[in-house]
Every structure is written in C-alpha cells, then in structure tokens.
Amino acid sequence: MLIVLLLVAAALSVGVGSAAIPPERVLAALLGHGDPVERAILVELRLPRAVLALAVGAMLGVSGAALQGYLRNPLAEPSVLGASNGAALGAVVALYFGLAQWHPAVLPAMAIAGALASLGALVLLAGLGREPLVLILGGIAVGTAAGAGISLALNLSPNPFAAMEIASWLLGSLEDRSFRHVALALPCIAIGMALLAFDGRALDALTLGEDAAAAMGVDLRRTQTRLLLGVGIGVGGAVAVSGAIGFVGLIVPHLLRPFTDRSPSALLWPSAAGGAALLTLADVAVRVIPATNELKLGVVTAFLGVPVFLLHLKRERRLW
C-alpha cells in the first residue's frame, strides 16, 4: 500500500501544477519529446521538486521512527535532540552573513555543521551512553538555544529583505528547487538513512532497557554515535534544501505503528516510505490550494499534522 501511495504521490507531484499539462504530454515530455516549454516545466521544475519531496520526507520519517525507538518516547523527532533547530541555525548563519552566495554547497554544509554542532553540544551536556531522559532534557536545552540564535539573527538582521528571506526559508518550501539542490541533498540523506537503518536490531534490543541490551551484545556508545551522526547528517542535508518542516517525523511513525509488530526495526522503512508520501502529497497540496502566493510547505504540514496527531493520540493513547 505504501509503495502504491508513493507512486501515486510521485505521479501527482510531476503532473500537477499551475500549468495544466495532459498526462500523455507529460509522458512525452519526460521522454524528451513534445513541447519545449512543457518539457522545461516538467524536467527543470517539477521533477527535482518531486525527488526532493520524496527524499526529505523519507529522511524525516525514518529519523522520527529511529528516535522514538531509541528514546522510547512517542513525542521524539529530530527537533527533540536539537538537530532540526541546529541545522536551521547553521543555514540562517549562512544566509545572514551572505555565505550562501559563495557556493551552492555552503548552505547545506552550514546546515549539517549546525546539526552536528548541536548534537556535539548535546553529547557534552548529557554524555554518550546515558539514559534517554537525560538526552531529551539536554536536547530541549540545545534546541532552545539554537532557536534563540535564530531569533537573534532575525532581530539583528541588517535590512528587512534579509529578515524576510530568513523568515521565508524557516517556513519551509520546495519551490524553485533544481537538480543542483538534489545533488547537494541526496548524498547527505543517503548517508543519514544508512546510519539509522544499521541500528534496527539494536533499537529492538533497547526496548528491553539499556542493561538488557548491553547483555545481548549491543554497544550503547556506538549505537548512540551512529544515531546522532545519522540524524545530524541526514536532517542537516534535508533542512538545507527544504527549510524547517515539522510534524512529518512525529506523526508518520504513529500512523504506521498499528500496522507493524510495533518493534522499532519493523517501523524504520515503512516510516521512510510514509514520510516520503506524506511530504510529497503536502507539496502537491500547496500548489493546488488557491492563494495569492504559494503556501509554505511547513505551514501545510503543521495544519495537516496537528489534527491527525491529536485524533491518533486519542485513539491509541493506551498502546504506549
């Protein structure tokens, strides 16, 4: 079902937009035929946007599932450890000081550096191998500090246009993305997902507690290090091209958990597929919802996520 949903979401992302293009002409344009203008719209605008929506959604979904399994906390997502705010702060610094204009790779590099710096600060505060509650509290502190840095950048912005650019980026969007952004984000997302997927069995063992997992041969320090690096690199690369997008990593694991055996390893790849489908469909929605300006993707995911999460919480609250 998730594979079918992914295919439908990808087809809608490529085929739906402000310019109406019939399906047969979409296929012709993707094959290199047809009208040059339609081919440019599909290949240069919609196709990279669809690829990024799938990749970013998958990264957010799998990171939410991994963190909920590791921390044994149903509210865990990348922002809980401060990774999302740290990545956003790194990108804001690049925008604030004009570093993003030097080279296209500077923005994702600064976002990844911000995410890893936040996770490094978390390790200094909480230490490696500590219990989940310590990590959550430390992550809240680090995320709050990163959020304060973003607010400071907006407050001290040298001109209103710079502040508007930062604020617009923080709302999250995949508008006007190209294959250059795809080339920058995909390696980071692939590395992050590989690191998180590597620890599926360890996450299953951790459901029995740290002592039991250690007795079963799980190296808690290595598991935590891979988890932090996977979240930092993957989420940093995703945030660099999409901006701050919330709720995907939080709600997708909750929606899919009843269809699995509820073990963390069984939820990783379904959450990746579900996150990809959800973000892609949300990106399609921002194009078809009538508005003077195109709605920001982060706003739509928030409006979609809150009622879905509250409804699911009411129904499933006794299962955690």
ROROLO-726363 format. One record per atom (N, C-alpha, C): residue in one letter; x, z, y. Coordinates in steps of 0.02 Angstrom, whole numbers, plus 32768, in hexadecimal, padded with zeros to 4 digits. Atoms other than C-alpha are relative to their C-alpha. Example, Ala and Ser with C-alpha at 12.3 -4.5 7.8 and 13.67 -1.06 7.14 Angstrom:
<sites>
A802D80007FC5 A826781867F1F A802D8000803C S7FD67FFD7FC5 S82AC81657FCB S7FD980258037 
</sites>
This chain:
<sites>
M802980007FC4 M800080008000 M802B8000803F L7FD47FFE7FC6 L808D80298078 L80247FBD800A I7FDF80417FFA I80E57F848051 I7FCF7FCD801E V8032802D7FE4 V80447F258075 V7FF4800F8049 L80097FED7FBA L802B7F888115 L803B7FEA802A L7FC580177FDC L80DE7F618149 L7FFD7FB5800E L800480497FF7 L80C47EA6812D L7FCB7FEE8033 V8035800D7FCF V80217EA9818F V801880128046 A7FE87FEB7FBE A80727F0B821E A80337FCF801B A7FCD80307FEA A81077E948224 A7FE07FBE8015 A8021803E7FEF A80947DFC8224 A7FDB80068043 L80237FF57FC1 L802A7E4582B0 L80318004803A S7FCF7FF87FCB S80C57E728315 S801C7FBD8017 V7FE680427FEE V81037DBF830E V7FC87FD3801B G8036802E7FEE G80597D6B8321 G7FD58014803A V802D7FE87FCB V80037DD783A5 V8028800B8040 G7FE07FF57FBF G802E7DD7845D G7FD47FE48037 S802780187FC7 S7FF57DA4850A S7FF57FB47FFC A80088048800A A80107CEC84DC A7FE27FF47FBC A8022800C803F A7F947CB78456 A801F7FC37FDD I7FE280368026 I7FED7C4F83D1 I7FDE7FFF7FBB P802180038042 P7F8B7C148336 P8031800C7FC7 P7FD37FEF8038 P7FD17C4D828D P80297FC67FE7 E7FDA8039801A E80017B9E8255 E803A7FED802E R7FCB80107FD1 R80667B8382F4 R803480378002 V7FCF7FCA8007 V80B77C2E82DF V80317FF17FC8 L7FD580108039 L80F77BFB8234 L802E7FC58010 A7FD8803B7FEE A81327B528277 A80388013802F A7FCC7FEC7FD0 A818F7BA48307 A803680297FDE L7FCE7FD88023 L81E47C228294 L802C7FD67FD2 L7FD9802D802A L821E7B918227 L80297FCF8029 G7FD7802B7FD5 G826D7B3D82BE G7FDD7FC28019 H8026803A7FEA H81E27AC082E4 H7FD080168037 G80347FEE7FD1 G81537AB9835E G801880008049 D7FF47FFF7FB9 D814D7AD68419 D803C802D8011 P7FC57FD77FEF P81F37B148466 P7FEF80418023 V80147FC37FDD V819A7B9184D6 V7FE580347FCE E801A7FD28032 E813B7BDD8444 E8038801A7FD3 R7FC97FEA8029 R81DA7BE183DE R802A80348024 A7FDA7FCF7FD9 A82347C3D846A A7FDB80438003 I80277FC27FFE I81A67CBC8478 I800680267FBE L80007FE08041 L81A57CDE83BE L804580177FEB V7FBD7FF1801A V825F7CDA8396 V8027802D802F E7FD67FDA7FD1 E82A97D238434 E7FDF8040801A L80237FC57FE6 L82237DA28464 L7FDE80297FC9 R80287FDA802F R81AD7DD183D7 R802780147FC1 L7FDE7FF1803F L821F7DC7833E L8031803A8007 P7FD47FC57FFA P82A87E3E837E P7FD98040800E R80297FC57FF3 R82207EB383BD R7FE2801A7FBF A801C7FEB8040 A81D07EB58310 A803580217FD4 V7FCA7FE48029 V82777ED582BA V801280468019 L7FEF7FBE7FE4 L829E7F658330 L7FC980337FF3 A80377FD2800E A81F17FB2831B A800380197FB8 L7FFB7FEC8047 L82067FB1825E L803C802E7FF5 A7FC37FD8800C A82B87FF68264 A7FFC80458020 V80057FC07FDD V829A807D82E6 V7FCC802D7FE0 G80337FD98022 G81F980B58293 G8017801B7FBE A7FE67FE98040 A824E80BE81EA A8031803A8009 M7FCF7FCC7FF4 M82DC81278231 M7FDE80418015 L80247FC47FEB L826581A08287 L7FD9801F7FC7 G80277FE68038 G81F881AF81EC G802C80247FCC V7FD67FE28034 V828681D18171 V8024803E801B S7FE07FC57FE4 S82DC824B81E7 S7FD0803B8004 G80317FCA8001 G823B82AE81FB G7FF5801D7FBB A800A7FE98044 A822282B6813F A803C80297FE8 A7FC47FDC8015 A82D782EB8121 A800580448021 L7FFB7FC07FDD L82D3837281A5 L7FCA80317FEB Q80357FD38019 Q822C83B7816A Q8011801B7FBB G7FEC7FE98041 G827283C080BB G803A80318003 Y7FC67FD47FFC Y8317840F80EE Y7FF080438020 L80107FC27FDB L82D1848D8169 L7FC380247FE3 R803E7FE4801C R823384AC8101 R7FD080158038 N802A7FF27FC6 N81D384A281A3 N7FD57FC2800D P802B803A7FF8 P813B843081B7 P80017FE28047 L7FFD80197FBC L815D841C8272 L80447FE18011 A7FBD801A7FF3 A820F83DD825E A7FFF7FB5800C E7FF380467FF1 E8242833682A8 E80427FFE8026 P7FBF80027FDE P82E082F78301 P8006802A803F S7FFD7FD97FC3 S82B2835083A2 S800A804B7FF2 V7FF97FB98010 V82B183F88347 V804980158002 L7FB97FF17FFE L836F83F08335 L80217FEB8041 G7FE480157FC0 G838583AE83E5 G801E7FBA7FFF A7FE180428005 A83BD830283A6 A7FDF7FCD802E S802380317FD6 S8337829E8400 S800F800C804A N7FF17FF17FBA N835182F784A7 N80497FF28010 G7FB9800E7FF5 G840E82EB8492 G800D7FB68007 A7FF980497FFC A8403822F8471 A7FE37FE68042 A801E80147FC1 A838E821C8506 A802D8012803B L7FD37FEB7FCA L8406827E8575 L803D7FD28004 G7FC8802E7FFF G849882108540 G7FEE7FBD801F A8016803F7FE4 A843581738569 A7FF28006804B V800F7FF57FB9 V83FB81BD860F V804180038029 V7FBF7FFE7FDE V84B081E2863F V801B7FB98009 A7FE980467FFB A84DC812C8619 A7FD97FDA8036 L802880217FCD L844C80F18687 L800E801C8046 Y7FF77FDF7FC0 Y846B81718711 Y80417FEA8023 F7FBF80117FE4 F85238148872A F800F7FB57FFC G7FF580488004 G850E808D870C G802D7FE97FC8 L7FD380128037 L85758091866D L7FE27FCA7FD3 A80228030802C A84F280298611 A800C7FB88017 Q7FF480447FE7 Q851F7F94867F Q80457FE57FEC W7FBD80168013 W85D37F8E8640 W7FFE7FD27FC3 H80038025803F H85AA7F528590 H7FC080147FDC P803E7FEF8023 P850C7F4A8525 P800780397FCE A7FF77FCC8033 A85597FC184A6 A80078046801E V7FF67FBE7FE1 V8571804D8525 V7FC3802C7FF8 L803D7FD78003 L84BB80868524 L7FF5801E7FBA P80077FE08042 P84AB809D8466 P8039802F7FF0 A7FC77FD4800D A855A80E78460 A7FF780438022 M800C7FC17FDD M852B816984E3 M7FC680267FE1 A80387FDE8021 A8486818D848A A801880227FC1 I7FE57FE2803D I84E181AB83E6 I802D803A8011 A7FD47FC97FEB A85648213843F A7FD8803D8016 G802A7FC97FEB G84DA827B848E G7FDF80247FC6 A801F7FE1803B A8483829783E7 A803380287FD9 L7FCC7FDD8026 L852682C68390 L8019803D8026 A7FEB7FC77FD7 A855883378422 A7FCD80397FFA S80347FCD8007 S84B183928415 S800580227FBB L7FFA7FE38043 L84C783A78359 L804080287FFA G7FC27FD97FFF G857B83E18376 G7FF580448021 A800F7FC07FDF A853C846483F0 A7FD4802C7FD3 L802A7FDA802F L84BA8496836F L802A80227FCA V7FD47FE48033 V854284AF82EC V8028803B801D L7FDB7FCA7FE0 L85A6851A8367 L7FD3803E8008 L802E7FC87FF7 L850C85848389 L7FEB801F7FBE A801D7FE7803E A84C6859382D9 A803080017FC6 G7FD180048038 G855885658269 G7FE67FD67FC8 L801480288039 L855884F981CE L7FEA802C7FC6 G80177FDB803B G84FC85308133 G7FD4803B800E R802B7FC77FF0 R848E85AB8190 R7FB87FF17FEC E804680078015 E83D785C88167 E7FDA7FD68033 P8024802F7FD5 P8357854E81B0 P7FE7801E8041 L801B7FE27FC3 L830C85C9822C L803580038038 V7FCA7FFF7FCE V83B585DC8284 V800A7FBB801E L7FF880447FE7 L83C4851F8291 L7FC77FED802E I803A80117FD6 I8314850E82D7 I800680218044 L7FF97FDD7FC0 L83328592835C L80387FE2802A G7FC9801F7FDC G83DA85478389 G7FED7FBA8019 G801580437FEB G838D8498838E G7FD18002803C I802D7FF97FC6 I830584D38405 I8029800D8040 A7FD67FF17FC6 A838B851A8479 A80267FC18017 V7FD9803C7FEF V83F5847B8472 V7FD27FCA801D G802F80317FE7 G835D840A848A G7FE780118046 T80167FEB7FBD T83228470851F T80367FF38033 A7FC9800D7FD2 A83CE8464856F A80077FB6800E A7FFC80487FF5 A83D283A78554 A7FC67FE8802C G803980117FD5 G8323839A859F G800A80148048 A7FF07FEB7FBB A835E83FC8636 A80317FD08020 G7FD180327FE6 G83EE83808649 G7FDC7FC08015 I8026803C7FEE I837382EF8648 I7FD9800C8041 S80257FEF7FC4 S8307834686CB S802F8002803D L7FD07FFE7FC9 L83A383658735 L80137FBA8017 A7FEF80457FEE A83D182AC872D A7FC87FE08028 L8038801B7FDA L8322827E8768 L7FFD801F8046 N80037FDC7FC0 N8329830287F2 N80367FE78030 L7FC880147FD5 L83D382C88833 L800B7FB58001 S7FF780488002 S83B7820F881A S800D7FE58046 P7FEC80167FBD P840B81B288AB P7FCC7FD78024 N803480287FDF N8377814088CB N7FC27FFE7FD3 P803E7FFF8028 P82C181328893 P7FFF7FCC7FC9 F7FFF80348034 F82E580938831 F802480177FC2 A7FDC7FE4803A A836480EB87C3 A7FD580337FDB A802C7FCF801F A82EA817987A6 A7FC77FDE7FDA M803680258021 M826180FB877B M801A7FE07FBF E7FE3801F803D E82D580A386FE E800880347FCA I7FF77FCB8031 I82FF814886AA I7FBD80177FE4 A80427FE88015 A824A818286A6 A7FDE7FCD7FD3 S801D80358029 S821180DA8660 S80207FFE7FBB W7FDE80008040 W829580E185D8 W7FEC803B7FD5 L80127FC48026 L8264819285A7 L7FBA7FFB7FE1 L80448007801C L81B0815A8587 L80017FD87FBF G7FFA8025803E G81ED80E884FB G7FDE7FBD8002 S801D80438000 S81D3802D84EA S802F7FD27FD9 L7FD980358020 L820C7F958487 L7FF67FBE8024 E800C803D7FD9 E81DD7F19850F E80437FE18015 D7FC680277FE9 D825C7E918539 D804080107FD8 R7FC57FF6802A R82D07EBD84A8 R80147FBE7FE0 S7FE6803E801C S833F7E36845E S8027800F7FC0 F7FD87FF5803C F83A97E1B83C3 F804180248010 R7FC67FD87FEC R84387E698425 R7FF2804A7FF4 H80137FBB800D H83DB7F0E841D H7FFA800D7FB5 V80057FF98049 V83B87EF08364 V8046800B7FE3 A7FBC7FFB801A A84727ED88344 A802080438011 L7FE47FC07FEC L849A7F7983A1 L7FE0803A7FD8 A80237FC7801E A84167FE7834E A800380007FB4 L800680028049 L840E7FAB8299 L803A80217FDB P7FCA7FDD8025 P84BD7FE48262 P7FFA804C8003 C80087FB87FF9 C849E809382A7 C7FC680197FD5 I803A7FEB8027 I83F2809D8256 I800F7FFC7FB6 A7FF080078047 A8434805D81AF A802D80397FE9 I7FD37FC88012 I84C080DF81AE I7FD980417FFD G80277FC37FFF G8448816A81DE G7FD280067FC5 M802E7FFE8039 M83C8813C8159 M8025800A7FBE A7FD97FF8803D A844F812E80D3 A801780487FF7 L7FEA7FBA8004 L849281DC80FC L7FC6802E7FEE L803A7FD5800E L83E4822980F7 L7FE67FF57FB9 A8019800E8043 A83B081D18056 A802E801B7FCA F7FCF7FE88031 F844F820E8000 F7FF080477FE8 D800B7FB9800E D841082C28004 D7FBC800F7FE3 G80447FF48019 G836782AC7FB0 G7FFE80367FCB R80007FCC8034 R839383147F15 R80118044801B A7FEE7FC07FE2 A83E583997F7F A7FC5801F8025 L803B7FE67FDE L834783A87FE8 L7FCD801C7FCF D802D7FE58034 D82E183BF7F49 D801880457FE9 A7FE57FC08016 A8356844B7F12 A7FF680368035 L80077FCF7FCA L8349849F7FBC L7FB9801B8006 T80437FE47FFF T828E84B67FA5 T7FFD80427FDA L7FFC7FC08025 L82C085447F2F L802780358025 G7FD87FD07FD9 G832B85977FB6 G804A7FEE7FFD E7FB9800F7FFD E83E2858F7FE8 E8027801A7FC4 D7FDB7FE38038 D841F86027F5E D7FF57FD97FC0 A800F8026803C A83C685A27ED6 A801F7FBA8003 A7FE280427FF9 A840284FC7F1B A804B80027FF5 A7FB77FF9800B A84B6853A7F20 A800F800B7FB7 A7FF67FF58048 A84A585767E6C A7FF87FC07FD8 M800A80408022 M846C84C67E3D M80367FCE8012 G7FC8802C7FF0 G850C847D7E86 G7FFB7FDC8042 V800780217FBF V84D0844A7F34 V8032801E8031 D7FD27FEA7FCC D855884547FB9 D7FDA80028042 L802C7FFA7FC6 L84F48498804B L80217FE68040 R7FDE80177FC4 R8578847280CE R80037FB48003 R7FFD804A8000 R858E83BD8099 R7FBA7FE3800A T804480197FF7 T84D283A5808D T7FEB80058049 Q80127FF87FBA Q84B883EA813B Q80277FD1802D T7FD7802D7FD7 T854883848182 T7FE57FB87FFB R801C80438007 R850282E28139 R7FBD7FF98023 L804180027FE0 L8455830E8178 L80087FFB804C L7FF680017FB7 L849283308229 L801D7FBE8017 L7FE380417FEE L84FD8293822D L7FCD7FC87FFA G803280348009 G8470822981E8 G7FCD80008038 V80307FFB7FC9 V83F58269826A V80207FEC8042 G7FDF800F7FC0 G8473825D82F8 G800D7FB58008 I7FEF80477FFB I84AF81AC82D3 I7FC17FD48000 G803C80298006 G84078164829E G7FD18007803B V802E7FF57FC8 V839A81B38323 V80207FEB8041 G7FDE80167FC3 G841E819383A8 G7FFB7FB58009 G800680497FFB G842080D98380 G7FB97FEA800E A804680127FF5 A836280D3837A A7FEA800E8047 V80147FEC7FBC V83478131841D V80217FD38035 A7FDD80297FCF A83C780C38475 A7FDB7FC08010 V8023803F7FF3 V835B80278462 V7FB68009800D S80497FF87FFA S82AC8070845F S7FEC80338035 G80137FC87FD5 G82B4810584D5 G7FE480397FD6 A80187FC58023 A826681AB84A9 A7FBA7FF37FE5 I8041800B8022 I81D881968429 I7FF4803C7FD3 G800E7FC38025 G8188823183E3 G7FC87FF77FCD F80377FF88030 F811082638357 F80067FD67FC1 V7FFC8029803D V814281DB82DB V802080287FC8 G7FDF7FD88033 G81BC824A827E G7FDA803F7FEC L80277FC3800E L814082DA8285 L7FC47FF17FD4 I804180098022 I809C828F8249 I80057FD57FC1 V7FFE802C803B V80D3820981CC V800C80267FBF P7FF87FDB803F P811782838148 P7FC180277FED H803D7FDB800E H807782EA8158 H7FCA7FD27FE4 L8034802E8018 L80088251813F L800E7FE97FB9 L7FEE801C8041 L8068821880A4 L800C80357FCB R7FF07FCC8031 R809082BF8051 R7FCA80097FCB P80327FF78035 P7FE782CE7FF6 P80027FC97FCB F7FFD80378030 F800B82277F9F F803F80037FD5 T7FC37FF78027 T80B182667F56 T7FFB80417FD9 D7FFF7FBF8022 D80E282F97EE9 D80188038802E R7FEE7FD17FCB R811183517F8D R804980167FFD S7FB97FF17FFE S81CA83567F64 S80207FD78038 P7FE180257FC7 P823C83247FF7 P801B7FBC7FEC S7FE280408013 S8294829A7F95 S7FCB7FCA7FF7 A80358031800B A81EF82467F69 A7FE07FE98041 L801F800F7FC0 L81BF82428021 L802C7FD7802F L7FD180207FD2 L825B81F4806F L7FEF7FB7800D W800B80487FF6 W823F813B8050 W7FB87FF08013 P8044800C7FE6 P818081408062 P7FFA8010804B S80037FEF7FB9 S819A8196810B S80237FCA802A A7FDF80377FDC A8213810C813E A7FD07FC58007 A802F80387FFD A819280878111 A7FC48011802D G80397FED7FD6 G810480E98162 G80128003804A G7FEA7FFE7FBA G816781078201 G80087FBA801D A7FF780457FEA A8194804E820C A7FBC7FE0800E A8042801D7FF7 A80DE801A81F6 A7FDC801E803C L80237FDF7FC9 L809B809C8271 L801B7FE98043 L7FE380127FBF L8115807282FD L7FF37FB6800F T800D80477FF5 T80FD7FB682E4 T7FB87FF58016 L804780087FED L803F7FC582EC L7FF4801E8045 A80067FE47FBC A804F80358386 A801B7FD08034 D7FE380317FD2 D80BD7FB183D6 D7FD17FC48009 V803280357FF9 V80387F2E83B0 V7FC78018802E A80377FE67FD8 A7FB67FA08400 A80107FFF804B V7FEF7FFF7FB8 V80167FAD84A5 V7FF97FBA801E R800680447FE6 R800C7EF084B3 R7FB77FEB8009 V804680167FFF V7F517EDE8493 V7FD3802D8029 I80297FD37FD6 I7F117F7684F3 I80017FE68048 P8001801B7FBB P7ED77F33859D P801980338032 A7FE47FD57FCC A7F3D7F7E862A A80247FD58033 T7FDC80267FCC T7F8C7F4886CE T80487FF47FEC N7FBD8007801B N80387F698686 N7FFE80147FB6 E7FFF7FEF8047 E80657F7285CE E800D804A7FF7 L7FF77FBA800E L80518022858E L8042800D7FDE K7FC17FED8020 K80ED807E8556 K7FF280177FB9 L80097FF18047 L81048093849C L7FFD804A7FF2 G80017FB8800A G812A814D84A7 G7FBE801F8012 V80417FE77FEC V8085816A8500 V7FCC7FF37FCA V803080128034 V8022810E8479 V800A802A7FC2 T7FF47FD8803C T8077816983E9 T7FEB8048800A A80177FBB7FF2 A80528210843E A7FB480057FFB F80497FFF8003 F7F9981E58454 F7FE77FF67FB9 L801380098045 L7F9081A983A1 L8012803C7FD5 G7FE57FCC802A G7FF78236835A G7FDC80438005 V801D7FBE7FF7 V7FA382CF83A5 V7FBF80097FD9 P803E7FF48025 P7EF182B88361 P80097FF87FB4 V7FF480088048 V7F30827882B8 V8021803E7FE3 F7FDD7FC58018 F7FA5830B82A7 F7FD1803D7FFE L802D7FC77FFF L7F20838B82D9 L7FCB7FFA7FC8 L803180098035 L7EA1833F8260 L8020800E7FBC H7FDE7FF58040 H7F20833E81D3 H8012804A7FF7 L7FEF7FB98003 L7F5783F081FD L7FC480297FEA K803C7FDB8012 K7EA4842E81F0 K7FEF7FF77FB6 R8011800F8045 R7E8F83DA8146 R8033801A7FCE E7FCB7FF18030 E7F37840380F8 E80248042800E R7FDB7FC67FE9 R7F6584AA8147 R801180307FC8 R7FF47FD08037 R7F5C850A80A1 R80347FE77FCE L7FD4801D8031 L7FD384958046 L804A800C8010 W7FBA7FF37FEE W807284CB80A2 W800D804A7FF5 
</sites>
